[in-house]
Protein backbone atom coordinates (compact mmCIF):
# COMPACT_ATOMS: atom_id res chain seq x y z
CA UNK A 1 0.00 0.00 0.00
CA UNK A 2 2.81 2.37 0.90
CA UNK A 3 4.58 1.73 -2.40
CA UNK A 4 1.34 2.19 -4.33
CA UNK A 5 0.64 5.46 -2.53
CA UNK A 6 4.17 6.75 -3.18
CA UNK A 7 3.93 5.77 -6.86
CA UNK A 8 0.61 7.58 -7.24
CA UNK A 9 1.88 10.71 -5.48
CA UNK A 10 4.98 10.72 -7.70
CA UNK A 11 2.97 10.41 -10.89
CA UNK A 12 2.71 13.74 -12.79
CA UNK A 13 -0.76 15.32 -12.92
CA UNK A 14 -0.89 15.14 -16.71
CA UNK A 15 -0.78 11.33 -16.43
CA UNK A 16 -3.28 11.10 -13.54
CA UNK A 17 -5.81 13.21 -15.42
CA UNK A 18 -5.64 10.94 -18.45
CA UNK A 19 -5.40 7.47 -16.96
CA UNK A 20 -8.90 6.47 -18.27
CA UNK A 21 -7.59 7.11 -21.80
CA UNK A 22 -4.75 4.59 -21.57
CA UNK A 23 -5.59 1.49 -23.54
CA UNK A 24 -9.02 2.82 -24.46
CA UNK A 25 -8.11 2.95 -28.15
CA UNK A 26 -9.46 6.48 -28.39
CA UNK A 27 -6.18 8.16 -29.27
CA UNK A 28 -7.93 11.00 -31.10
CA UNK A 29 -10.01 12.15 -28.15
CA UNK A 30 -9.96 15.90 -27.77
CA UNK A 31 -7.82 17.21 -24.93
CA UNK A 32 -7.43 20.61 -23.35
CA UNK A 33 -3.74 20.86 -24.19
CA UNK A 34 -3.13 22.83 -27.37
CA UNK A 35 -0.42 20.37 -28.30
CA UNK A 36 -2.62 17.54 -29.60
CA UNK A 37 0.28 15.37 -30.79
CA UNK A 38 1.38 14.71 -27.19
CA UNK A 39 -1.87 15.41 -25.39
CA UNK A 40 -2.34 11.98 -23.77
CA UNK A 41 -0.08 9.35 -22.20
CA UNK A 42 -1.05 6.96 -25.00
CA UNK A 43 0.09 9.46 -27.62
CA UNK A 44 3.43 9.86 -25.82
CA UNK A 45 3.79 6.08 -25.59
CA UNK A 46 3.18 5.71 -29.32
CA UNK A 47 5.80 8.37 -30.10
CA UNK A 48 8.39 6.69 -27.88
CA UNK A 49 7.57 3.37 -29.50
CA UNK A 50 8.29 4.89 -32.93
CA UNK A 51 11.72 6.01 -31.71
CA UNK A 52 12.50 2.58 -30.24
CA UNK A 53 11.42 0.83 -33.44
CA UNK A 54 13.67 3.14 -35.45
CA UNK A 55 16.60 2.51 -33.10
CA UNK A 56 16.08 -1.22 -33.45
CA UNK A 57 15.97 -0.94 -37.24
CA UNK A 58 19.21 1.07 -37.37
CA UNK A 59 21.02 -1.28 -35.00
CA UNK A 60 20.07 -4.59 -36.61
CA UNK A 61 23.50 -4.94 -38.23
CA UNK A 62 25.31 -4.24 -34.95
CA UNK A 63 23.27 -5.91 -32.21
CA UNK A 64 22.49 -9.61 -32.23
CA UNK A 65 18.84 -10.62 -32.19
CA UNK A 66 19.41 -12.99 -29.28
CA UNK A 67 20.94 -10.29 -27.05
CA UNK A 68 18.65 -9.74 -24.00
CA UNK A 69 17.31 -6.27 -23.23
CA UNK A 70 19.02 -6.15 -19.85
CA UNK A 71 22.39 -6.70 -21.56
CA UNK A 72 21.73 -3.77 -23.89
CA UNK A 73 20.72 -1.62 -20.93
CA UNK A 74 23.89 -2.59 -19.03
CA UNK A 75 26.04 -1.69 -22.05
CA UNK A 76 24.30 1.66 -22.37
CA UNK A 77 24.75 2.52 -18.67
CA UNK A 78 28.41 1.41 -18.83
CA UNK A 79 28.99 3.74 -21.77
CA UNK A 80 27.49 6.68 -19.86
CA UNK A 81 29.64 5.84 -16.83
CA UNK A 82 32.76 5.66 -19.00
CA UNK A 83 32.02 9.03 -20.61
CA UNK A 84 31.54 10.62 -17.17
CA UNK A 85 34.82 9.13 -15.97
CA UNK A 86 36.64 10.56 -19.00
CA UNK A 87 35.13 14.01 -18.41
CA UNK A 88 36.17 13.99 -14.75
CA UNK A 89 39.69 12.59 -15.22
CA UNK A 90 40.59 14.32 -18.48
CA UNK A 91 38.74 17.66 -18.65
CA UNK A 92 41.47 18.95 -20.99
CA UNK A 93 40.21 16.60 -23.73
CA UNK A 94 36.85 18.29 -23.74
CA UNK A 95 38.41 21.73 -23.73
CA UNK A 96 40.59 20.83 -26.70
CA UNK A 97 37.51 20.28 -28.87
CA UNK A 98 36.47 23.90 -28.35
CA UNK A 99 39.97 25.28 -28.79
CA UNK A 100 40.43 23.63 -32.19
CA UNK A 101 37.42 25.35 -33.73
CA UNK A 102 37.50 28.44 -31.59
CA UNK A 103 37.92 32.06 -32.63
CA UNK A 104 38.93 35.28 -30.94
CA UNK A 105 36.12 36.84 -28.89
CA UNK A 106 35.89 40.43 -27.71
CA UNK A 107 35.47 41.11 -24.00
CA UNK A 108 32.12 42.80 -24.59
CA UNK A 109 30.85 39.69 -26.37
CA UNK A 110 31.80 37.58 -23.36
CA UNK A 111 29.87 39.91 -21.06
CA UNK A 112 26.82 39.63 -23.29
CA UNK A 113 27.08 35.83 -23.43
CA UNK A 114 27.44 35.70 -19.64
CA UNK A 115 24.26 37.73 -19.25
CA UNK A 116 22.38 35.42 -21.63
CA UNK A 117 23.69 32.44 -19.65
CA UNK A 118 22.18 33.94 -16.49
CA UNK A 119 18.87 34.59 -18.26
CA UNK A 120 18.74 30.97 -19.44
CA UNK A 121 19.67 29.64 -15.99
CA UNK A 122 16.85 31.59 -14.33
CA UNK A 123 14.31 29.76 -16.50
CA UNK A 124 14.81 26.75 -14.21
CA UNK A 125 13.33 28.61 -11.23
CA UNK A 126 9.89 27.40 -10.17
CA UNK A 127 8.59 30.73 -8.89
CA UNK A 128 7.84 33.81 -10.98
CA UNK A 129 8.65 35.96 -7.94
CA UNK A 130 12.22 34.62 -7.85
CA UNK A 131 12.63 35.33 -11.57
CA UNK A 132 11.25 38.86 -11.15
CA UNK A 133 13.65 39.52 -8.27
CA UNK A 134 16.67 38.52 -10.38
CA UNK A 135 15.52 40.42 -13.47
CA UNK A 136 14.72 43.69 -11.73
CA UNK A 137 18.30 44.91 -10.99
CA UNK A 138 19.16 44.64 -14.71
CA UNK A 139 16.10 46.62 -15.77
CA UNK A 140 14.05 43.70 -17.12
CA UNK A 141 10.32 43.34 -16.50
CA UNK A 142 8.69 39.90 -16.43
CA UNK A 143 5.87 39.66 -18.97
CA UNK A 144 5.07 35.94 -18.95
CA UNK A 145 6.04 32.95 -16.80
CA UNK A 146 5.13 29.37 -17.73
CA UNK A 147 6.30 26.44 -15.61
CA UNK A 148 5.16 23.78 -18.11
CA UNK A 149 4.81 20.18 -16.91
CA UNK A 150 3.57 18.31 -20.00
CA UNK A 151 5.53 16.47 -22.72
CA UNK A 152 6.04 18.60 -25.80
CA UNK A 153 6.08 21.81 -23.77
CA UNK A 154 8.99 23.54 -22.07
CA UNK A 155 9.13 25.90 -19.12
CA UNK A 156 10.03 29.45 -20.09
CA UNK A 157 9.58 33.10 -19.32
CA UNK A 158 9.39 36.29 -21.36
CA UNK A 159 11.01 39.49 -20.12
CA UNK A 160 11.24 42.93 -21.66
CA UNK A 161 13.87 45.67 -21.29
CA UNK A 162 12.26 48.91 -22.40
CA UNK A 163 15.42 51.03 -22.26
CA UNK A 164 17.33 48.84 -24.72
CA UNK A 165 14.16 47.72 -26.54
CA UNK A 166 14.93 44.07 -26.00
CA UNK A 167 12.52 41.20 -25.44
CA UNK A 168 13.89 37.92 -24.10
CA UNK A 169 12.43 34.41 -24.30
CA UNK A 170 14.42 32.20 -21.93
CA UNK A 171 13.74 28.46 -22.09
CA UNK A 172 14.77 25.92 -19.45
CA UNK A 173 16.33 22.54 -20.08
CA UNK A 174 15.45 19.08 -18.80
CA UNK A 175 14.37 19.13 -15.15
CA UNK A 176 11.09 17.17 -14.96
CA UNK A 177 9.78 13.77 -15.99
CA UNK A 178 7.78 15.44 -18.77
CA UNK A 179 10.98 17.03 -20.10
CA UNK A 180 12.64 13.60 -20.20
CA UNK A 181 9.78 12.32 -22.35
CA UNK A 182 10.23 15.30 -24.67
CA UNK A 183 13.95 14.44 -24.90
CA UNK A 184 13.19 10.81 -25.72
CA UNK A 185 11.08 11.76 -28.74
CA UNK A 186 14.21 11.95 -30.85
CA UNK A 187 12.87 10.90 -34.22
CA UNK A 188 14.18 13.20 -36.98
CA UNK A 189 11.31 14.91 -38.79
CA UNK A 190 11.48 17.24 -41.82
CA UNK A 191 10.89 20.99 -41.56
CA UNK A 192 11.17 23.65 -44.28
CA UNK A 193 12.78 26.92 -43.18
CA UNK A 194 12.87 30.33 -44.84
CA UNK A 195 14.26 30.11 -48.35
CA UNK A 196 12.75 26.69 -48.99
CA UNK A 197 15.58 24.68 -47.43
CA UNK A 198 14.52 21.46 -45.70
CA UNK A 199 16.16 20.46 -42.43
CA UNK A 200 15.71 17.53 -40.04
CA UNK A 201 14.56 18.28 -36.50
CA UNK A 202 14.39 16.46 -33.18
CA UNK A 203 10.64 15.78 -32.93
CA UNK A 204 10.30 16.58 -29.23
CA UNK A 205 12.14 19.90 -29.56
CA UNK A 206 10.25 20.77 -32.74
CA UNK A 207 6.90 20.10 -31.05
CA UNK A 208 7.90 22.28 -28.11
CA UNK A 209 9.07 25.07 -30.42
CA UNK A 210 5.82 24.96 -32.39
CA UNK A 211 3.79 25.19 -29.19
CA UNK A 212 5.87 28.09 -27.94
CA UNK A 213 5.53 29.86 -31.28
CA UNK A 214 1.75 29.62 -31.14
CA UNK A 215 1.74 30.90 -27.57
CA UNK A 216 4.05 33.90 -28.03
CA UNK A 217 3.98 35.07 -31.65
CA UNK A 218 0.82 37.16 -31.35
CA UNK A 219 2.10 38.92 -28.22
CA UNK A 220 5.44 39.81 -29.80
CA UNK A 221 4.10 40.85 -33.20
CA UNK A 222 1.32 42.99 -31.76
CA UNK A 223 3.09 44.84 -28.95
CA UNK A 224 6.86 44.73 -29.50
CA UNK A 225 7.89 44.36 -33.14
CA UNK A 226 6.00 47.52 -34.22
CA UNK A 227 8.01 49.48 -31.61
CA UNK A 228 11.36 48.23 -32.91
CA UNK A 229 12.15 45.74 -30.14
CA UNK A 230 14.90 43.15 -30.71
CA UNK A 231 14.14 39.51 -29.88
CA UNK A 232 16.67 37.44 -27.90
CA UNK A 233 16.20 33.66 -27.61
CA UNK A 234 18.29 31.76 -25.06
CA UNK A 235 18.14 28.43 -23.31
CA UNK A 236 20.12 25.55 -21.87
CA UNK A 237 20.22 21.91 -22.99
CA UNK A 238 16.70 21.04 -24.17
CA UNK A 239 15.90 24.76 -24.01
CA UNK A 240 18.84 25.58 -26.28
CA UNK A 241 17.56 23.21 -28.97
CA UNK A 242 14.05 24.63 -28.71
CA UNK A 243 15.48 28.18 -28.90
CA UNK A 244 17.33 27.37 -32.13
CA UNK A 245 14.23 25.89 -33.77
CA UNK A 246 12.04 28.73 -32.51
CA UNK A 247 14.44 31.21 -34.11
CA UNK A 248 14.02 29.49 -37.47
Secondary structure, 3 states (H helix, E strand, C coil): CHHHHHHHHHCCHHHHCCHHHCCCCCCCCCCCCCCHHHCCHHHHHHHHHHHHHHHHHHCCCCCCCCCCHHHHHHHHHHHHHHHHHHHHHCHHHHHHHHHHCCCCCCHHHHHHHHHHHHHHHHCCCCCHHHHHHHHHCCCCEEEEEECCCCCCCCCEEEEEECCCCEEEEEECCCCCHHHHHHHHCCCEEEEECCCCCEEEEEHHHHHHHHHHHHHHHHHHHHHCHHHCCEEEEEECCHHHHHHHHHHC
